[in-house]
Amino acid sequence: MTTDQEPPQYAVARLRRALAEDPRTAEQGVRVDLRGEQVYLSGDVASEERKHKLDQVVHDIAANLTVHNDVRVVEAKAPVGREELR
């Protein structure tokens, strides 16, 4: 949980670490911004399920924060055909 005495940069670092180390998410490319009691998540993930799990992890770590999840779901598909290099 975040406390009033904890500097914002420490709270952000703790949330980023949780998102990277938690097996539900294992995300290093998600940006975390903290503004008062609001946390903003941005970046890209591979599935809608992963996006929702980001909310769960943040809530587990800092239930007192309001989460704004602006993460985009970007599907990674196999290439369709050959790529021509010239």
C-alpha positions in Angstrom: 0.0 0.0 0.0 1.1 3.5 -0.6 1.4 5.9 2.4 1.4 9.6 2.6 5.1 9.5 3.6 6.2 7.6 0.6 7.6 9.8 -2.2 5.7 9.3 -5.5 8.7 8.1 -7.4 9.0 5.2 -4.9 5.4 4.3 -5.3 5.7 4.3 -9.1 8.9 2.1 -8.9 7.1 -0.3 -6.6 4.1 -0.6 -8.9 6.4 -1.0 -12.0 8.3 -3.8 -10.2 5.0 -5.5 -9.2 3.8 -5.4 -12.8 7.1 -6.9 -14.1 7.4 -9.6 -11.4 3.8 -10.7 -10.9 3.2 -13.9 -12.9 -0.3 -12.6 -13.8 1.2 -9.7 -15.8 5.0 -10.0 -16.3 4.8 -6.6 -18.1 7.9 -4.4 -18.4 6.6 -2.2 -21.2 3.7 -0.6 -19.3 4.1 3.0 -18.2 3.0 4.0 -14.7 2.3 7.6 -13.8 1.1 8.7 -10.4 -0.8 11.9 -9.8 -2.1 12.3 -6.3 -4.3 9.3 -5.6 -4.7 8.4 -9.3 -2.5 5.9 -11.1 -2.4 6.0 -14.9 -1.3 2.9 -16.9 -0.4 3.2 -20.6 1.4 1.1 -23.2 0.6 -2.0 -25.2 -0.3 -5.6 -24.2 -1.2 -8.7 -26.1 -4.6 -9.4 -24.8 -7.7 -8.0 -23.0 -7.2 -10.5 -20.2 -3.6 -9.1 -19.6 -5.0 -5.6 -19.5 -7.5 -6.5 -16.8 -4.8 -8.3 -14.8 -2.8 -5.0 -14.7 -5.7 -3.5 -12.7 -5.8 -6.5 -10.3 -2.1 -6.2 -9.6 -2.2 -2.5 -9.0 -5.2 -2.9 -6.7 -3.4 -5.7 -4.8 -0.4 -3.4 -4.2 -2.2 -0.1 -3.6 -6.0 -0.5 -3.1 -6.3 3.2 -2.1 -5.4 4.4 -5.6 -7.9 4.9 -8.5 -6.6 3.2 -11.6 -7.0 4.7 -15.1 -6.0 1.9 -17.5 -5.2 3.4 -20.9 -3.3 0.3 -22.0 -4.0 -0.7 -25.6 -4.5 -4.3 -26.7 -2.4 -5.0 -29.7 -2.7 -8.4 -31.3 0.5 -10.0 -32.5 -0.2 -12.2 -35.5 2.0 -14.4 -37.6 3.0 -12.8 -40.9 0.7 -13.5 -43.9 3.1 -14.2 -46.7 6.7 -13.3 -47.5 8.3 -10.0 -46.8 10.3 -8.7 -49.8 13.5 -6.9 -48.9 14.9 -4.6 -51.6 
